[in-house]
Amino acid sequence: MMTAQKFIKDSGKPNHTQVERVVESGETTLFKSYFHAFDPPFTPKSLADRSVSSGVAGAVEQKEIDVSALQANAAAADTPVDDGSGKIEIWRIEDFKKVEVSPEKYGQFYGGDSYILLYTYMVGPREEYIIYFWQGKDSSKDEKGASALLAKELDDAMGGAPVQVRVVQGKEPNHFRQLFKGKMIVHEGGKASGFKNSTEGDSFDDDGISLFHVKGTNALNVFGLQVSEVPAALNSQDCFVLVTPTTMYSWMGVGSNDDEKASATAISEVLSTHTYGPPGTAPPSRELVTVAEGEEPDAFWEALGGKGEYPKQAPGEPVPSDPRLFQCSNAFGSFVVEEVCSFDQEDLLEDDVYLLDVGTTLYAWIGGGANADERRLAIDTAQKYNAAATDGRDPDIPIIEVIQNREPLMFTQFFAGWDGEMWTKNVFVDPYEAKLAAQRAAAAAEAGEDAPAPMLSQKSMSSAQLLNPAGGFKPTSEKFSLAELQAGTPEGVDPTKKEEYLSDADFLEAFKVDMAAYKALPGWKQKNLKRSSKLF
């Protein structure tokens, strides 16, 4: 890390240039994308045997995919430097400064903030140090930049002795999560940007009801992440903690492991004193209740907006194994299959195909920009992968294609904190096209006609119209009445986006604002409006 900092200084790069730690054999998809080729490519024999005509430039060398090697090459182990029993100090970034976090709040982070953590531990008689700077997925750019700069300042103040490690939410190394003994919690919201001209304000969930997904494969990496308070967010493979003003529910899925159950209980105890509302509000008195899946009281479902569907494990059904994700791409000529370590939703690149192996099912996720060869070869690889498996699975387990933006709950349950709008909310909108659309809408309104449907690109149109054989949700262009959506979840409706199935008139009646104004609100305010409109 010191060498990296010296390189930044010698090359004249800004001091806030970020340095990210990458473990050998645990390289992220983004890291690998900067290389023309990473690892020897695996290629089907059918391509490797193709002959090349004389006088024509030779094709990229192809090699057959060794599916047995894919089975054996489990994700690289992330070995902690110690048992996490050293000294911890944590600061949150506020207005470009380090603000100390009280020790009783250690382990509780907000996805809209950035933090600095100094860890001190002993190696023999000598003190060693690690500076982690943790950056939430929704943290502002100024907070992320300030966390890197202030981590560098702390390093300099300590004579360059610490090792600096940048940590991105959802990609925490085992040692980082281990520091909190199964009590690491990531809340929604956070402090506002420190820039004076910023229009955003502090954003925190203050309605008194929260749902936390407790997920992990062992005691080192289990953690809790706040998710949408809807039944569809649950799944049988994990544990969840539901916080209400009067009760703290630890919900144990039938397929959850012992480490997740222990962490859910510990997180419940931590959150039992959590305060919602303005600073200084006293925490309510909450009863701690452990609930087994299938034995939920009515009050549990009422807090989630009513009983609803979620990915369930039927009695006697085989339990899925720890999920593994493989990227399939021919971006550089040869078809390559590589495992993605410690994956999350952001590892799914739109131009590629991914295989998700959960032991009982193999999913093939098709990115909107994936080409026909990638799609065909990925399915071929999936079939050979199942046939070569040595884990006792049925070689005929289903291979299910999942289309980007049409992911069913049975697929998304394996990604903590799945965001159904990740690929659509940041889509670039051409200003000229937006202006034309506004003019067309104004002209239609003046003529007393319905606004014309937006023009879709060929790529987005084909993605939206593809039928997902795994099931999925109806497009939001298909409308339902407010009464229908308040009464329950009609077949095919995405329960997390019920408001988008309303007509413009019904939406305005229910929310008292139009869709554009609603989308501009922070997540917790949207949830409050959905709950008050009985659309949660």
C-alpha positions in Angstrom: 0.0 0.0 0.0 2.9 2.3 0.7 4.3 1.6 -2.7 1.0 2.5 -4.3 0.8 5.8 -2.4 4.4 6.6 -3.5 3.4 5.8 -7.1 0.4 8.2 -6.9 2.7 10.9 -5.6 5.5 10.3 -8.1 3.2 10.2 -11.1 1.4 13.4 -10.2 -2.0 11.8 -9.6 -4.5 13.5 -7.2 -4.0 12.6 -3.5 -7.5 11.3 -3.4 -6.8 8.7 -6.0 -8.3 5.5 -4.6 -6.2 2.4 -3.9 -8.1 -0.9 -3.8 -6.8 -4.2 -2.3 -7.2 -7.1 -4.6 -6.5 -10.7 -3.4 -4.8 -13.1 -5.8 -7.3 -15.5 -7.3 -10.0 -13.3 -5.9 -10.0 -10.6 -8.6 -13.3 -8.8 -9.2 -15.0 -8.7 -12.6 -14.2 -5.0 -12.9 -10.5 -5.6 -12.2 -10.2 -8.3 -14.8 -12.0 -6.2 -17.4 -8.9 -3.9 -17.7 -6.8 -6.8 -19.1 -6.9 -8.1 -22.6 -6.8 -11.6 -21.2 -6.9 -12.9 -17.7 -6.1 -16.5 -16.9 -5.8 -19.1 -19.7 -9.1 -19.1 -21.6 -11.4 -22.1 -21.5 -13.0 -22.7 -24.9 -15.3 -25.5 -26.2 -13.6 -28.1 -28.4 -16.0 -27.4 -31.2 -14.3 -23.9 -31.6 -10.8 -25.1 -31.0 -11.0 -27.6 -33.9 -12.1 -25.1 -36.5 -9.6 -24.9 -39.3 -8.5 -21.5 -40.7 -8.3 -20.9 -44.5 -4.9 -20.1 -46.0 -4.3 -16.4 -46.5 -6.7 -15.5 -43.7 -5.5 -14.1 -40.4 -5.5 -16.8 -37.7 -8.2 -16.8 -35.1 -7.5 -16.4 -31.4 -6.3 -19.7 -30.0 -9.1 -21.6 -28.5 -9.0 -24.2 -25.7 -11.6 -26.5 -24.5 -13.3 -25.5 -21.2 -12.3 -27.8 -18.4 -15.5 -28.0 -16.5 -13.9 -30.3 -13.9 -11.5 -27.6 -13.1 -14.4 -25.1 -12.7 -16.0 -27.6 -10.2 -12.8 -27.8 -8.2 -11.7 -24.2 -8.2 -13.6 -22.8 -5.3 -13.3 -19.1 -4.6 -10.0 -18.1 -3.1 -9.8 -18.2 0.6 -9.6 -14.8 2.3 -7.5 -15.6 5.4 -7.8 -13.0 8.2 -4.6 -11.6 9.7 -5.8 -12.4 13.2 -8.9 -13.4 15.2 -10.3 -9.9 15.3 -9.6 -9.4 19.0 -7.5 -6.2 18.6 -8.5 -2.6 19.2 -11.1 -0.9 17.0 -11.6 2.9 16.4 -14.2 4.1 13.9 -15.0 7.5 12.4 -17.9 8.5 10.0 -17.2 11.1 7.3 -19.3 14.2 7.8 -18.7 17.5 6.0 -15.2 16.3 4.9 -14.2 15.5 8.5 -13.8 12.4 10.7 -16.5 12.3 13.3 -15.9 9.7 16.0 -18.5 6.8 16.2 -19.4 5.8 19.8 -18.2 2.3 20.6 -21.8 1.0 21.3 -22.5 1.7 17.6 -19.5 -0.2 16.3 -20.6 -2.5 13.5 -23.6 -0.4 12.4 -23.0 1.3 9.1 -25.2 3.3 6.7 -25.1 2.6 3.0 -25.3 6.3 2.2 -22.1 7.1 4.2 -18.3 6.4 4.3 -16.3 5.4 7.3 -12.7 5.0 8.5 -11.7 2.1 10.8 -8.4 1.8 12.5 -7.5 -1.7 13.7 -4.6 -2.2 16.0 -3.3 -5.8 16.8 -0.2 -7.5 18.1 2.3 -9.5 16.2 4.6 -10.8 18.9 5.7 -7.8 20.9 5.1 -5.4 18.0 1.9 -3.4 17.2 0.6 -3.6 13.7 -2.2 -1.4 12.1 -4.8 -1.7 9.4 -6.8 1.3 8.1 -10.0 0.3 6.5 -12.0 3.0 4.7 -15.5 1.6 4.0 -17.6 3.2 1.3 -21.4 2.6 1.2 -22.9 2.0 -2.2 -25.1 5.1 -1.9 -22.3 7.3 -0.4 -21.8 10.6 -2.2 -18.7 11.1 -4.3 -17.3 13.7 -1.9 -17.7 11.4 1.1 -15.9 8.6 -0.8 -13.1 11.0 -1.8 -12.8 12.4 1.7 -12.6 8.9 3.2 -9.6 8.1 1.0 -7.9 11.5 1.8 -8.5 11.2 5.5 -7.3 7.6 5.6 -4.1 8.8 3.9 -3.8 11.6 6.5 -4.2 9.1 9.3 -1.6 6.9 7.7 0.9 9.8 7.4 0.2 10.8 11.1 1.2 7.3 12.1 4.4 7.4 10.1 3.2 5.2 7.3 3.0 2.2 9.6 -0.6 1.1 8.8 -1.7 -0.9 5.8 -4.6 0.9 4.0 -7.5 -1.1 2.6 -10.4 0.3 0.6 -13.6 -1.6 1.4 -16.7 -1.4 -0.8 -20.1 -2.3 0.7 -20.9 -5.9 -0.1 -17.2 -6.7 -0.8 -15.9 -6.7 2.8 -13.0 -9.1 3.4 -13.6 -11.8 6.0 -11.4 -10.0 8.5 -13.4 -6.8 8.3 -16.7 -8.6 9.0 -15.1 -10.8 11.7 -14.2 -7.7 13.7 -17.9 -7.4 14.7 -18.5 -11.0 15.7 -21.6 -11.6 13.6 -23.1 -8.2 14.5 -22.2 -6.2 11.4 -25.3 -4.3 10.2 -25.8 -2.1 7.1 -28.7 0.4 7.4 -30.4 2.3 4.6 -29.8 6.1 4.4 -27.0 8.3 5.6 -25.7 11.8 6.1 -26.1 14.3 3.3 -23.2 15.4 1.0 -20.8 17.9 2.5 -20.9 20.3 -0.5 -22.7 23.5 0.3 -24.5 23.6 -3.0 -25.9 20.1 -2.6 -29.7 19.9 -2.5 -29.9 16.6 -0.7 -30.6 16.2 3.0 -29.9 13.5 5.6 -31.8 10.4 4.7 -32.8 7.8 7.3 -35.5 5.2 7.7 -37.7 6.7 10.5 -41.0 4.8 10.2 -40.2 2.4 13.0 -40.4 -0.7 10.8 -37.3 -2.3 9.2 -36.3 -5.6 7.7 -32.7 -7.0 7.8 -31.5 -9.9 5.7 -28.9 -11.9 7.6 -26.7 -13.8 5.2 -23.3 -15.6 5.2 -21.7 -18.9 4.7 -19.7 -19.0 8.0 -19.0 -17.2 11.2 -16.4 -15.0 9.5 -18.6 -13.4 6.8 -22.2 -13.4 8.1 -23.8 -9.9 8.3 -27.1 -8.1 8.2 -28.3 -5.8 5.4 -31.5 -3.7 5.5 -33.9 -4.6 2.6 -37.4 -3.7 1.5 -40.1 -4.4 4.1 -42.1 -6.7 1.9 -42.8 -10.5 2.0 -41.0 -10.9 -1.3 -37.7 -10.0 0.4 -37.8 -13.1 2.5 -36.4 -16.5 1.4 -36.2 -19.9 3.1 -32.4 -20.1 2.8 -31.5 -17.3 5.2 -32.6 -15.5 8.4 -34.2 -12.1 8.7 -34.7 -9.6 11.5 -37.9 -7.6 11.5 -38.0 -4.5 13.7 -41.3 -3.0 14.7 -42.1 -0.4 17.4 -43.1 -3.1 19.9 -41.4 -6.3 18.8 -38.1 -7.6 17.4 -38.7 -10.8 15.3 -35.8 -13.2 14.5 -37.2 -15.1 11.5 -35.4 -18.4 10.8 -35.7 -19.8 7.3 -35.9 -23.6 7.1 -32.7 -23.7 5.0 -30.6 -21.2 7.1 -27.4 -22.3 8.7 -26.4 -22.2 12.3 -24.1 -19.2 11.8 -26.9 -17.2 10.3 -29.3 -18.1 13.1 -26.7 -17.1 15.7 -26.1 -13.8 13.9 -29.8 -13.1 13.6 -30.2 -13.5 17.3 -27.2 -11.2 18.0 -28.4 -8.6 15.5 -31.9 -8.6 17.1 -30.3 -7.8 20.5 -28.3 -4.9 18.9 -31.3 -3.5 17.1 -33.7 -3.8 20.1 -32.4 -0.5 21.3 -32.2 1.1 17.9 -33.8 4.6 17.7 -36.0 5.8 14.8 -36.9 9.4 14.3 -35.1 12.7 15.1 -31.8 12.6 17.1 -32.3 12.2 20.8 -35.5 10.1 20.4 -35.6 7.5 23.1 -35.7 3.9 21.9 -39.0 2.0 22.5 -39.2 -1.1 24.6 -39.3 -4.1 22.3 -39.9 -7.7 23.0 -37.5 -10.2 21.3 -39.3 -13.0 19.6 -37.8 -15.9 17.6 -40.0 -17.1 14.8 -39.6 -20.3 12.8 -40.6 -20.2 9.1 -44.2 -21.2 8.8 -45.1 -20.2 12.4 -45.4 -16.4 11.9 -48.0 -14.5 14.0 -50.4 -12.2 12.2 -48.6 -9.1 13.5 -45.4 -10.3 11.7 -47.2 -10.2 8.3 -49.1 -7.0 9.1 -45.7 -5.2 9.6 -44.7 -6.4 6.1 -47.9 -5.1 4.5 -49.8 -8.4 4.5 -48.9 -12.0 3.8 -47.4 -12.6 0.4 -45.3 -14.9 -1.7 -41.5 -15.4 -1.4 -39.0 -18.1 -2.5 -39.9 -21.1 -0.3 -38.2 -24.4 0.3 -40.8 -27.2 0.2 -40.6 -30.0 2.8 -38.2 -32.7 1.8 -36.8 -30.6 -1.0 -32.9 -30.6 -1.3 -31.2 -27.7 0.3 -29.3 -25.5 -2.2 -25.5 -25.3 -1.7 -23.5 -22.2 -1.2 -23.9 -20.3 -4.5 -21.1 -19.9 -6.9 -21.1 -17.4 -9.8 -19.2 -17.8 -13.2 -18.8 -15.1 -15.8 -19.0 -16.2 -19.4 -17.6 -13.9 -22.0 -16.0 -13.8 -25.5 -15.1 -10.1 -25.3 -11.6 -10.7 -26.4 -12.2 -13.4 -29.0 -12.0 -16.6 -27.0 -14.9 -17.8 -24.9 -13.8 -17.5 -21.2 -15.4 -18.9 -18.1 -14.2 -17.5 -14.8 -15.5 -17.7 -11.2 -16.5 -14.4 -9.5 -15.5 -14.4 -5.8 -17.6 -12.8 -3.1 -20.1 -11.7 -5.7 -23.0 -9.3 -5.6 -25.4 -7.9 -8.1 -22.9 -5.3 -9.3 -20.7 -8.1 -10.7 -23.4 -8.8 -13.3 -22.1 -7.0 -16.4 -24.8 -6.3 -19.1 -22.6 -7.5 -22.0 -22.0 -11.0 -20.6 -23.7 -14.2 -19.5 -23.3 -15.6 -16.0 -23.9 -19.0 -14.5 -25.2 -19.2 -11.0 -24.7 -22.7 -9.4 -26.7 -23.4 -6.3 -26.4 -27.2 -6.4 -30.1 -27.9 -7.0 -30.4 -25.5 -10.0 -28.1 -23.8 -12.5 -29.2 -20.4 -13.6 -27.9 -18.7 -16.8 -28.3 -15.0 -16.4 -28.4 -13.3 -19.9 -27.2 -9.7 -19.9 -29.0 -7.3 -22.3 -25.9 -6.9 -24.4 -24.7 -10.5 -24.5 -24.2 -11.9 -28.0 -25.7 -15.1 -29.4 -22.4 -17.0 -29.2 -22.0 -16.2 -25.5 -25.5 -17.3 -24.8 -25.2 -20.6 -26.7 -21.8 -21.5 -25.4 -22.8 -20.7 -21.8 -25.7 -23.1 -22.0 -23.4 -25.7 -23.5 -21.0 -25.1 -20.6 -23.8 -25.4 -18.1 -24.8 -28.8 -19.4 -21.2 -30.1 -19.3 -20.7 -28.6 -15.9 -23.7 -30.5 -14.5 -22.6 -33.7 -16.1 -19.1 -33.4 -14.6 -20.2 -32.6 -11.1 -18.9 -34.7 -8.3 -21.0 -33.3 -5.5 -23.7 -35.9 -5.8 -26.2 -33.7 -7.7 -28.5 -35.1 -10.3 -26.8 -34.4 -13.7 -30.3 -33.4 -15.0 -30.9 -30.6 -12.6 -32.7 -27.7 -14.3 -30.8 -25.1 -16.2 -32.9 -21.9 -16.1 -32.4 -18.9 -18.3 -32.9 -15.6 -16.6 -33.2 -12.4 -18.7 -31.7 -9.1 -17.3 -34.4 -6.9 -15.7 -36.8 -9.9 -15.6 -35.2 -11.8 -12.7 -37.6 -13.9 -10.7 -37.4 -14.1 -6.9 -36.0 -17.7 -7.0 -32.9 -16.1 -8.6 -32.6 -12.8 -6.8 -32.7 -14.5 -3.3 -29.0 -15.4 -3.7 -28.0 -11.8 -4.0 -28.2 -9.8 -0.7 -30.0 -6.5 -1.1 -31.0 -7.1 -4.8 -32.0 -3.8 -6.4 -34.6 -4.3 -9.2 -33.9 -0.9 -10.6 -30.1 -1.0 -10.7 -29.9 -1.1 -14.5 -32.7 1.2 -15.2 -32.4 4.1 -12.8 -28.9 5.1 -14.1 -29.7 4.8 -17.8 -28.5 7.8 -19.8 -31.4 9.9 -21.2 -30.6 11.8 -24.4 -31.5 15.5 -23.6 -32.8 15.9 -27.2 -35.0 12.8 -27.0 -36.3 13.9 -23.5 -37.2 17.3 -24.9 -39.0 15.8 -27.8 -40.9 13.4 -25.5 -41.9 16.4 -23.3 -43.2 18.3 -26.4 -45.1 15.3 -27.6 -46.7 14.8 -24.2 -47.7 18.5 -24.0 -49.2 18.4 -27.5 -51.2 15.3 -26.6 -52.4 16.8 -23.3 -53.5 20.0 -25.2 -55.4 17.8 -27.7 -57.0 15.8 -24.9 -55.2 12.6 -25.9 -53.2 10.1 -24.0 -49.5 10.7 -23.9 -47.6 8.7 -26.6 -45.6 5.7 -25.3 -41.9 6.4 -25.0 -39.7 5.2 -27.9 -37.5 2.3 -26.8 -34.2 1.4 -28.3 -34.1 -2.0 -30.1 -31.9 -3.4 -27.3 -34.3 -2.4 -24.4 -37.3 -3.4 -26.5 -36.0 -6.9 -27.1 -35.1 -7.4 -23.5 -38.5 -6.3 -22.3 -40.3 -8.6 -24.7 -38.4 -11.7 -24.1 -40.4 -14.4 -22.2 -38.6 -15.6 -19.2 -39.1 -19.4 -18.9 -38.3 -19.2 -15.1 -41.3 -17.0 -14.6 -41.1 -13.3 -13.8 -43.2 -10.1 -13.7 -45.5 -8.4 -16.1 -44.2 -5.2 -17.6 -45.4 -2.1 -15.7 -47.0 -0.8 -18.9 -49.9 -3.2 -18.0 -52.0 -1.3 -15.5 -54.2 -2.3 -12.6 -56.7 -0.3 -10.5 -55.7 1.2 -7.2 -58.3 -1.1 -5.5 -56.9 -4.2 -7.1 -53.3 -3.4 -5.9 -54.4 -2.4 -2.4 -56.4 -5.7 -2.1 -53.3 -7.8 -2.7 -50.8 -8.6 -5.4 -52.4 -9.6 -8.7 -50.7 -12.5 -10.6 -47.6 -11.4 -12.4 -47.2 -8.1 -10.6 -43.8 -7.3 -9.0 -44.8 -6.9 -5.3 -41.9 -4.5 -4.7 -43.1 -2.1 -7.5 -46.9 -2.2 -7.2 -47.1 1.6 -7.5 -45.6 1.4 -11.1 -48.7 -0.6 -12.2 -51.0 2.3 -11.5 -52.3 4.7 -14.2 -51.1 8.3 -13.9 -54.4 9.4 -12.5 -54.6 6.6 -9.9 -50.9 7.3 -9.0 -51.7 10.9 -8.4 -54.8 10.1 -6.3 -52.8 7.6 -4.1 -49.5 9.6 -3.6 -50.6 13.2 -4.2 -47.5 13.7 -6.4 -46.6 12.5 -9.9 -44.2 9.6 -10.6 -41.2 12.0 -11.4 -41.6 13.7 -8.0 -42.0 10.3 -6.3 -38.8 8.9 -7.9 -36.8 11.9 -6.7 -37.7 11.1 -3.0 -35.2 9.1 -0.8 -36.1 5.5 -0.4 -37.5 5.7 3.1 -39.9 8.4 2.1 -41.1 6.3 -0.9 -41.7 3.4 1.5 -43.7 5.6 3.9 -45.9 6.8 1.0 -46.4 3.2 -0.2 -47.4 2.1 3.3 -49.8 5.0 3.8 -51.3 4.2 0.4 -51.7 0.5 1.3 -49.4 -0.5 -1.5 -46.7 -2.1 0.6 
